[in-house]
Amino acid sequence: MFDDLDWEPFRASWASEPTVFFPFDDTPERVTGQAAVEARFRRFFEQVRARGSGPPYLNLKPRELRVERYGDAGLVTFELGGPGGRMGRRTLLFVRENDAWRLSHLHASAAGEP
């Protein structure tokens, strides 16, 4: 879904009041609320689609995936990339909302060069 930049299923996966720390230099602050999160992701989708043919537009390969459940919350962490490039780090918090798992918070960052 995300690699294909399929907007509607992606949009439907979010909780009603999400927060995101994006890994983009032009968005250093926390983005809060459905409208603001959607606006920033729409911009990202448009930028990626404009750069190449697809779908898929992305080829994300999570490594060191860890999933932990705490009642009605789930925490997912993983890494992206690695040797030869900046390592991406992701933390996702899912919550049960209307009998479905929804993404409530995403923290995306990149580790600097050593």
Summary of the structure (lengths in Angstrom):
residues: 114
radius of gyration: 14.4
end to end distance: 32.7
largest distance: 43.7
contacts: 273
relative contact order: 0.20
helix: 21%
strand: 41%
